[in-house]
């Protein structure tokens, strides 16, 4: 019965993660629409668009952090590096809307999936089965088709330089992957409020410096109107909601499932482009999306098998290894790591040892009351 209760809890947890992932996906679609509208109106200020979001994060979560009056659980320069990577990721992806179509940006965003898998395998020592890898390979095949589709569609792709835009999106998605994996580590090792507050602080500082250097002339030349202000503010509010929800999803399920959930935003982007903007979509887009969908189903089906095997191991042995990234946040895994934090051969030891090192250094700095 205990094993069944654990399985039921994980089932509910998975449903919550999937539902939260779809909410995040819809928010990402809305940010893409806002960026596309601003680009259509000649407002090309990628860093300025993100500045308001970082200010909101800094004010809201930074205010909560100040009221707590507690020292930081993680070193401040971790957040500085994360802020720089995150700002540049937003800059590259938003900049891409000037050169390629909304659909291309939304589809190529899922390049972050193989990047996240590689980073979690390299640094967090996450194990992936062959079926998961084949699912990712199928998604990458879809991405290649998107690039060929933009070349084939030419001016129908909705941008003045589709290939350049595709390259910007892929570069930005790679930085997003680094940001997501870093956030996953920080939110599991530290605190969500601290993460958001410090990210907002450093993100705002870096964005302000970048605006002064690169975008001050663009800001002066813009003719502000209601049609320009509404998508500008809408983008910032949507980004604030996105940043607030992502750490929760990362703590529940990990960065890989987050990026897989974002694939469904591609469907919404295509539907909006066809029915709202009455634009033509090249036939290769549908083939690419089909490939991405098949890869998602392949990956998800193997994740379900891993979860079942993990629960059987817990019921039969009282402590089986969970073979995917969701195991990193399992309470039993964390308890086991506390008693043997230097054991690296279990596939998760490197990550857990880093967590324990941070906690030990924090305990040294702050005397227990």
C-alpha positions, 0 to 999 in steps of 0.5 A: 500500500505504501508503494501504491501511495507513492505511485499515486503521489508521483502521478498527481505530481506528474499531472501538476507538472504537465499542467504547469508546463502547458501554462508556461507554454501559453505564456511563452506563446504570448511573449512571442506574439508581443515581440512579433507585434513590436517588430512589426511596428519597427520597435527593435529594442530586445534588451529594453523589452526585458528590462521591465521584467527584471525590474519587476522581479527585483522589486517583488522578490527582492522586497520579500528577500529584504524582509526576510533579513537572512543571508544568501544561501548561494554565493552572489556571483552565481546569480551574476553569471546567471543574470548575464547569460539570461539577459543575452539569451533574451536579447538573441531570441527577441532580436531574431524576430527582426529577421525570421518568422514567429513560427521559426522562432517558436520551433527553433526554441526547442533546440534548448532540449538537446542542449539541456540534456547534454548539460545535465548529463555533463554537469549534473550526471543525469542518465538518459536511456536510448529511447530518450536519446532517439526522441531528442534526435527526432526533435533535432531532425525537425529543427533541421527541417525548419531551417530548410523550410525557411530557405525554401519559403524565402520571403514567405517565411515572414522575415527579411533574413530567415537564416540569420534569424534561425542562427540567432534563435539557436544561439539564444536557445543554447544560452537558455539551456545554460540558464535553465540548468543553472536555475535547476541547480540553484532552485534545488540547492537554494531558495526560489525567492532568492533566485528570482530576487537576485536574478532580477537585480543583476538582470536589471543592472546588466540590461541597463548597462547594455541599453546605455551602450546599444539602444539609447538611440533607438529609444529616442527615435520611437514614437510611443503610442497606445499600440506600441505601449500595450505589447511592450508592457504585455511582454514584460508582464508575461515574462514576469509570470514566466519567470515566476512559474519556471522555478516551480516547474524546475523544482518539480520535474527538472529542466528537460521536462520544462523544455519538452513542455514548451514544444506545445507552444509551437502548435499555438504559434502555427494556429495563430499565424494561420488564423489570426494573421492569415499568413501562409505556412510552408508545407515543411513546417508541418513535417517539422512539427510532426517530427518534433511531436513524434520525438516528444511522444518517444521521450515521454513514453520512456520517462513513464517507464523510468518512473514505474521502474523507480517506484518498483525499486523503492518498494522492493529494495527500499532505495532504488536509483531513479534513472532520470532527472526527476530523481534529483529532487526526490526526498529519499535521494536527498536523504541518502545523499546526506549520509553519503554525499561523496558517492559519485558512482550513482549518477547524481553524486556530483550535483548532490555533493555541490549542494551539500558543500553549499549547505555546509559553507552556509552553516559555517557562516551562520551560527545556529540559534 
